[in-house]
Amino acid sequence: MLFAAYTCVMASVFQHSRTPKQAARKRAAFDRLLEPEMLKALAEPTRARLLSCLLKCGRPCSVTEVAECCSIDFSMVARHLGTLARADLLTSEKKGRTVWYSANAQLLASHFRELADAIDELTPQDGCVSDDACGCCEPEGDSA
């Protein structure tokens, strides 16, 4: 019986799975939410550390404050904060000659929640190997 179930599952994988070419043509919320500029901004360790600092601070900080707490040259901090702001991870407000940056925490959290939900939509549930019914998996609530 175990061999029959295994064979059915393997047949289902080959019959119902998509090729990468077919998957690329399928549109999903994940495609819309995967923002390369945001991910690129977060991928650099110094920028990730600066964002973390601003998130934990919980208030707008000047470039000078951030540079002091992170022991990084002022000009590099300003450049990194600008990159994070262009990726919508920070908001900035100029008052006189000082630019104040704050982490866009709610937007960041919301975006990652939506991204996680989109990944869940693309992931087969409960061990099923395809998004088409193959008859191998019992529908939820029909267990005997």
Contact map, one row per residue, 1 for C-alpha under 8 A:
111110000000000000000000000000000000000000000000000000000000000000000000000000000000000000000000000000000000000000000000000000000000000000000000
111111000000000000000000000000000000000000000000000000000000000000000000000000000000000000000000000000000000000000000000000000000000000000000000
111111100000000000000000000000000000000000000000000000000000000000000000000000000000000000000000000000000000000000000000000000000000000000000000
111111110000000000000000000000000000000000000000000000000000000000000000000000000000000000000000000000000000000000000000000000000000000000000000
111111111000000000000000000000000000000000000000000000000000000000000000000000000000000000000000000000000000000000000000000000000000000100000000
011111111100000000000000000000000000000000000000000000000000000000000000000000000000000000000000000000000000000000000000000000000000000000000000
001111111110000000000000000000000000000000000000000000000000000000000000000000000000000000000000000000000000000000000000000000000000000000000000
000111111111000000000000000000000000000000000000000000000000000000000000000000000000000000000000000000000000000000000000000000000000000100000000
000011111111100000000000000000000000000000000000000000000000000000000000000000000000000000000000000000000000000000000000000000001000000100000000
000001111111110000000000000000000000000000000000000000000000000000000000000000000000000000000000000000000000000000000000000000000000000000000000
000000111111111000000000000000000000000000000000000000000000000000000000000000000000000000000000000000000000000000000000000000000000000000000000
000000011111111110000000000000000000000000000000000000000000000000000000000000000000000000000000000000000000000000000000000000001100010000000000
000000001111111110000000000000000000000000000000000000000000000000000000000000000000000000000000000000000000000000000000000000001100000000000000
000000000111111110000000000000000000000000000000000000000000000000000000000000000000000000000000000000000000000000000000000000000000000000000000
000000000011111110000000000000000000000000000000000000000000000000000000000000000000000000000000000000000000000000000000000000000000000000000000
000000000001111111000000000000000000000000000000000000000000000000000000000000000000000000000000000000000000000000000000000000000111000000000000
000000000001111111100000000000000000000000000000000000000000000000000000000000000000000000000000000000000000000000000000000000001100000000000000
000000000000000111111110000000000000000000000000000000000000000000000000000000000000000000000000000000000000000000000000000000000000000000000000
000000000000000011111110000000000000000000000000000000000000000000000000000000000000000000000000000000000000000000000000000000000000000000000000
000000000000000001111111000000000000000000000000000000000000000000000000000000000000000000000000000000000000000000000000000000000000000000000000
000000000000000001111111100000000000000000000000000000000000000000000000000000000000000000000000000000000000000000000000000000000000000000000000
000000000000000001111111110000000000000000000000000000000000000000000000000000000000000000000000000000000000000000000000000000000000000000000000
000000000000000001111111110000000000000000000000000000000000000000000000000000000000000000000000000000000000000000000000000000000000000000000000
000000000000000000011111111000000000000000000000000000000000000000000000000000000000000000000000000000000000000000000000000000000000000000000000
000000000000000000001111111000000000000000000000000000000000000000000000000000000000000000000000000000000000000000000000000000000000000000000000
000000000000000000000111111100000000000000000000000000000000000000000000000000000000000000000000000000000000000000000000000000000000000000000000
000000000000000000000001111110100000000000000000000000000000000000000000000000000000000000000000000000000000000000000000000000000000000000000000
000000000000000000000000011111110000000000000000000000000000000000000000000000000000000000000000000000000000000000000100000000000000000000000000
000000000000000000000000001111111000000000000000000000000000000000000000000000000000000000000000000000000000000000000100000000000000000000000000
000000000000000000000000000111111100000000000000000000000000000000000000000000000000000000000000000000000000000000100110000000000000000000000000
000000000000000000000000001111111100000000000000000000000000000000000000000000000000000000000000000000000000000000000000000000000000000000000000
000000000000000000000000000111111110000000000000000000000000000000000000000000000000000000000000000000000000000000000000000000000000000000000000
000000000000000000000000000011111110000000000000000000000000000000000000000000000000000000000000000000000000001001100000000000000000000000000000
000000000000000000000000000001111111000000000000000000000000000000000000000000000000000000000000000000000000000000100000000000000000000000000000
000000000000000000000000000000011111111000000000000000000000000000000000000000000000000000000000000000000000000000000000000000000000000000000000
000000000000000000000000000000000111111100000000000000000000000000000000000000000000000000000000000000000000000000000000000000000000000000000000
000000000000000000000000000000000011111110000000000000000000000000000000000000000000001000000000000000000000000000000000000000000000000000000000
000000000000000000000000000000000011111111000000000000000000000000000000000000000001001110000000000000000000000000000000000000000000000000000000
000000000000000000000000000000000011111111100000000000000000000000000000000000000000000000000000000000000000000000000000000000000000000000000000
000000000000000000000000000000000001111111110000000000000000000000000000000000000000000000000000000000000000000000000000000000000000000000000000
000000000000000000000000000000000000111111110011000000000000000000000000000000000011001000000000000000000000000000000000000000000000000000000000
000000000000000000000000000000000000011111111011000000000000000000000000000000000001000000000000000000000000000000000000000000000000000000000000
000000000000000000000000000000000000001111111011000000000000000000000000000000000000000000000000000000000000000000000000000000000000000000000000
000000000000000000000000000000000000000111111111000000000000000000000000000000000000000000000000000000000000000000000000000000000000000000000000
000000000000000000000000000000000000000001111111100000000000000000000000000000000000000000000000000000000000000000000000000000000000000000000000
000000000000000000000000000000000000000000011111110000000000000000000000000000010000000000000000000000000000000000000000000000000000000000000000
000000000000000000000000000000000000000011111111111000000000000000000000000000011001000000000000000000000000000000000000000000000000000000000000
000000000000000000000000000000000000000011111111111100000000000000000000000000000000000000000000000000000000000000000000000000000000000000000000
000000000000000000000000000000000000000000001111111110000000000000000000000000000000000000000000000000000000000000000000000000000000000000000000
000000000000000000000000000000000000000000000111111111000000000001000100000000001000000000000000000000000000000000000000000000000000000000000000
000000000000000000000000000000000000000000000011111111100000000000000000000000000001000011000000000000100000000000000000000000000000000000000000
000000000000000000000000000000000000000000000001111111110000000000000000000000000000000000000000000000000000000000000000000000000000000000000000
000000000000000000000000000000000000000000000000111111111000000001000000000000000000000000000000000000000000000000000000000000000000000000000000
000000000000000000000000000000000000000000000000011111111111100001000000000000000000000000000000000011100000000000000000000000000000000000000000
000000000000000000000000000000000000000000000000001111111100000000000000000000000000000000000000000001101000000000000000000000000000000000000000
000000000000000000000000000000000000000000000000000111111100000000000000000000000000000000000000000000000000000000000000000000000000000000000000
000000000000000000000000000000000000000000000000000011111110000000000000000000000000000000000000000000000000000000000000000000000000000000000000
000000000000000000000000000000000000000000000000000001111111000000000000000000000000000000000000000001100000000000000000000000000000000000000000
000000000000000000000000000000000000000000000000000001001111100000000000000000000000000000000000000001000000000000000000000000000000000000000000
000000000000000000000000000000000000000000000000000001000111110000000000000000000000000000000000000111100000000000000000000000000000000000000000
000000000000000000000000000000000000000000000000000001000011111011000000000000000000000000000000000111000000000000000000000000000000000000000000
000000000000000000000000000000000000000000000000000000000001111111000000000000000000000000000000011110000000000000000000000000000000000000000000
000000000000000000000000000000000000000000000000000000000000111111100000010011001000000000000000011110000000000000000000000000000000000000000000
000000000000000000000000000000000000000000000000000000000000011111110000010000000000000000000000000000000000000000000000000000000000000000000000
000000000000000000000000000000000000000000000000000000000000111111111000000000000000000000000000000000000000000000000000000000000000000000000000
000000000000000000000000000000000000000000000000010011000000111111111100000010000000000000000000000000000000000000000000000000000000000000000000
000000000000000000000000000000000000000000000000000000000000001111111111110010000000000000000000000000000000000000000000000000000000000000000000
000000000000000000000000000000000000000000000000000000000000000111111111000000000000000000000000000000000000000000000000000000000000000000000000
000000000000000000000000000000000000000000000000000000000000000011111110000000000000000000000000000000000000000000000000000000000000000000000000
000000000000000000000000000000000000000000000000010000000000000001111111000000000000000000000000000000000000000000000000000000000000000000000000
000000000000000000000000000000000000000000000000000000000000000000111111100000000000000000000000000000000000000000000000000000000000000000000000
000000000000000000000000000000000000000000000000000000000000000000110111110110000000000000000000000000000000000000000000000000000000000000000000
000000000000000000000000000000000000000000000000000000000000000000100011111110000000000000000000000000000000000000000000000000000000000000000000
000000000000000000000000000000000000000000000000000000000000001100100001111111000000000000000000000000000000000000000000000000000000000000000000
000000000000000000000000000000000000000000000000000000000000000000000000111111100000000000000000000000000000000000000000000000000000000000000000
000000000000000000000000000000000000000000000000000000000000000000000001111111110000000000000000000000000000000000000000000000000000000000000000
000000000000000000000000000000000000000000000000000000000000001001100001111111111000000000000000000000000000000000000000000000000000000000000000
000000000000000000000000000000000000000000000000000000000000001000000000011111111100000000000000000000000000000000000000000000000000000000000000
000000000000000000000000000000000000000000000000000000000000000000000000001111111110000000000000000000000000000000000000000000000000000000000000
000000000000000000000000000000000000000000000110000000000000000000000000000111111111000000000000000000000000000000000000000000000000000000000000
000000000000000000000000000000000000000000000010010000000000001000000000000011111111100001000000000010000000000000000000000000000000000000000000
000000000000000000000000000000000000000000000000000000000000000000000000000001111111110000000000000000000000000000000000000000000000000000000000
000000000000000000000000000000000000000010000000000000000000000000000000000000111111111000000000000000000000000000000000000000000000000000000000
000000000000000000000000000000000000010011000010001000000000000000000000000000011111111111000000000000000000000000000000000000000000000000000000
000000000000000000000000000000000000000000000000000000000000000000000000000000001111111111110000000000000000000000000000000000000000000000000000
000000000000000000000000000000000000000000000000000000000000000000000000000000000111111111000000000000000000000000000000000000000000000000000000
000000000000000000000000000000000000110010000000000000000000000000000000000000000011111111000000000000000000000000000000000000000000000000000000
000000000000000000000000000000000000010000000000000000000000000000000000000000000001111111100000000000010000000000000000000000000000000000000000
000000000000000000000000000000000000010000000000001000000000000000000000000000000001111111100000000000111011000000000000000000000000000000000000
000000000000000000000000000000000000000000000000001000000000000000000000000000001001111111110000000011110000000000000000000000000000000000000000
000000000000000000000000000000000000000000000000000000000000000000000000000000000000100111111000000011110000000000000000000000000000000000000000
000000000000000000000000000000000000000000000000000000000000000000000000000000000000100001111100001111000000000000000000000000000000000000000000
000000000000000000000000000000000000000000000000000000000000000000000000000000000000000000111110001110000000000000000000000000000000000000000000
000000000000000000000000000000000000000000000000000000000000000000000000000000000000000000011111111100000000000000000000000000000000000000000000
000000000000000000000000000000000000000000000000000000000000000000000000000000000000000000001111111100000000000000000000000000000000000000000000
000000000000000000000000000000000000000000000000000000000000000000000000000000000000000000000111111000000000000000000000000000000000000000000000
000000000000000000000000000000000000000000000000000000000000000000000000000000000000000000000111111000000000000000000000000000000000000000000000
000000000000000000000000000000000000000000000000000000000000011000000000000000000000000000000111111100000000000000000000000000000000000000000000
000000000000000000000000000000000000000000000000000000000000011000000000000000000000000000011111111110000000000000000000000000000000000000000000
000000000000000000000000000000000000000000000000000000000001111000000000000000000000000000011110011111000000000000000000000000000000000000000000
000000000000000000000000000000000000000000000000000001000001111000000000000000001000000001111000001111100000000000000000000000000000000000000000
000000000000000000000000000000000000000000000000000001100111100000000000000000000000000001110000000111110000000000000000000000000000000000000000
000000000000000000000000000000000000000000000000001001100101000000000000000000000000000011100000000011111000000000000000000000000000000000000000
000000000000000000000000000000000000000000000000000000000000000000000000000000000000000111100000000001111111000000000000000000000000000000000000
000000000000000000000000000000000000000000000000000000100000000000000000000000000000000010000000000000111111100000000000000000000000000000000000
000000000000000000000000000000000000000000000000000000000000000000000000000000000000000000000000000000011111110000000000000000000000000000000000
000000000000000000000000000000000000000000000000000000000000000000000000000000000000000010000000000000011111111000000000000000000000000000000000
000000000000000000000000000000000000000000000000000000000000000000000000000000000000000010000000000000011111111100000000000000000000000000000000
000000000000000000000000000000000000000000000000000000000000000000000000000000000000000000000000000000001111111110000000000000000000000000000000
000000000000000000000000000000000000000000000000000000000000000000000000000000000000000000000000000000000111111111000000000000000000000000000000
000000000000000000000000000000001000000000000000000000000000000000000000000000000000000000000000000000000011111111100000000000000000000000000000
000000000000000000000000000000000000000000000000000000000000000000000000000000000000000000000000000000000001111111110000000000000000000000000000
000000000000000000000000000000000000000000000000000000000000000000000000000000000000000000000000000000000000111111111000000000000000000000000000
000000000000000000000000000000001000000000000000000000000000000000000000000000000000000000000000000000000000011111111100000000000000000000000000
000000000000000000000000000001001100000000000000000000000000000000000000000000000000000000000000000000000000001111111110000000000000000000000000
000000000000000000000000000000000000000000000000000000000000000000000000000000000000000000000000000000000000000111111111000000000000000000000000
000000000000000000000000000000000000000000000000000000000000000000000000000000000000000000000000000000000000000011111111100000000000000000000000
000000000000000000000000000111000000000000000000000000000000000000000000000000000000000000000000000000000000000001111111110000000000000000000000
000000000000000000000000000001000000000000000000000000000000000000000000000000000000000000000000000000000000000000111111111000000000000000000000
000000000000000000000000000000000000000000000000000000000000000000000000000000000000000000000000000000000000000000011111111100000000000000000000
000000000000000000000000000000000000000000000000000000000000000000000000000000000000000000000000000000000000000000001111111100000000000000000000
000000000000000000000000000000000000000000000000000000000000000000000000000000000000000000000000000000000000000000000111111100000000000000000000
000000000000000000000000000000000000000000000000000000000000000000000000000000000000000000000000000000000000000000000011111110000000000000000000
000000000000000000000000000000000000000000000000000000000000000000000000000000000000000000000000000000000000000000000001111111111110000000000000
000000000000000000000000000000000000000000000000000000000000000000000000000000000000000000000000000000000000000000000000001111110000000000000000
000000000000000000000000000000000000000000000000000000000000000000000000000000000000000000000000000000000000000000000000000111110000000000000000
000000000000000000000000000000000000000000000000000000000000000000000000000000000000000000000000000000000000000000000000000111111000000000000000
000000000000000000000000000000000000000000000000000000000000000000000000000000000000000000000000000000000000000000000000000111111110000010000000
000000001001100010000000000000000000000000000000000000000000000000000000000000000000000000000000000000000000000000000000000100111110000000000000
000000000001100110000000000000000000000000000000000000000000000000000000000000000000000000000000000000000000000000000000000100011111110000000000
000000000000000100000000000000000000000000000000000000000000000000000000000000000000000000000000000000000000000000000000000100011111100000000000
000000000000000100000000000000000000000000000000000000000000000000000000000000000000000000000000000000000000000000000000000000000111110000000000
000000000000000000000000000000000000000000000000000000000000000000000000000000000000000000000000000000000000000000000000000000000111111110000000
000000000001000000000000000000000000000000000000000000000000000000000000000000000000000000000000000000000000000000000000000000000101111110000000
000000000000000000000000000000000000000000000000000000000000000000000000000000000000000000000000000000000000000000000000000000000000111111000000
000010011000000000000000000000000000000000000000000000000000000000000000000000000000000000000000000000000000000000000000000000000000111111000000
000000000000000000000000000000000000000000000000000000000000000000000000000000000000000000000000000000000000000000000000000000010000111111100000
000000000000000000000000000000000000000000000000000000000000000000000000000000000000000000000000000000000000000000000000000000000000001111110110
000000000000000000000000000000000000000000000000000000000000000000000000000000000000000000000000000000000000000000000000000000000000000011111110
000000000000000000000000000000000000000000000000000000000000000000000000000000000000000000000000000000000000000000000000000000000000000001111110
000000000000000000000000000000000000000000000000000000000000000000000000000000000000000000000000000000000000000000000000000000000000000000111110
000000000000000000000000000000000000000000000000000000000000000000000000000000000000000000000000000000000000000000000000000000000000000001111111
000000000000000000000000000000000000000000000000000000000000000000000000000000000000000000000000000000000000000000000000000000000000000001111111
000000000000000000000000000000000000000000000000000000000000000000000000000000000000000000000000000000000000000000000000000000000000000000000111
